[in-house]
Amino acid sequence: MPRKPPKLDPIDPTPAALTPEQTCAEGAKPVKAAAAFLGVGETTLKAMIRTRELPSCKVKGRRVVPTSALVLYLARRLDAA
């Protein structure tokens, strides 16, 4: 019988170990690129942002997600597997 994937806690957008400068040092991706990076659709990524699974901010009117947050999300999914 297949196991259900564990429920993950939302990612803290500014973990205690990282300053905002370190969090954004690798830059940020717009929603479309972030969705492609994770291999999910834009609607799924927007839902993840809305539920605070992923941090985001607006830069000149465009919603972006820090690249380090995307990598951290994938790393946490691998640890949970």
N, C-alpha and C positions, 0 to 999 in steps of 0.2 A: 504494500500500500504506500503510495507516494506521500512524503512529508509535506506539510504546509510550510511555506517560507515564514520565517519569524517576522513579527511586526517591528519595524525599525523606528527609533526615536527620531524626531526631526534633528537635522544638523544645526548645531549652534553656529550662526554666521560669523561669530568672532570667538573661536575657542580660546580658552585662557592661555594656551601656549603660544598663540599667534597674535601679533598686533594687526590692526587693519592694513598696514602697509605690507606686511608679510602675506596676509591673505590675498591681497590683490597684486602681488609682485609678478605673477605670471599672466596678468591681464584678465580680461573677461570676454565672454562670448555672448552674442545676441541670442535670443530664444531659439531661432531656427538652427543655428550652429550648435548650441548647447544640446538641443534635442537630438541632432545627428550624432554628436559625440557620445551620448548615452545610448543611442539606438532606440529611441522612443519617438513618438509623434509630438508635434508642437502642443496639441491639446493636453497630452499627458504631462508634458513638462510644465505647462501653465498651471495644471492642477497641483503639481508638486510644489511650485512656488506659492500658490494660494494657500496650501496646507502647511507651509513653512518647512517642508522636507528639504528644500534648497533655498539658500539665501539669494536675494537679488536686489538690484537697485536700478534707478533710472538714470541714464546719462544722456543729456540733451534730448529727452523725450523717448529714448529707446530703453527697453527693459534688458538688462544684461545680468549674467550669472558669472561669478568669479570662477576661473578655470580650476583653481585649487579646491573649490567646493565640489566641482564635478568629479575630480580625481578622488577626493575624500569619500564622496558618496559611493563610487564604485569600489573603493577599498573596503568600506564597511559592508557592502553587499557580499564581497568575496569572503570576508571574515565570518559572516553569518551563514555562508553556505556549507 
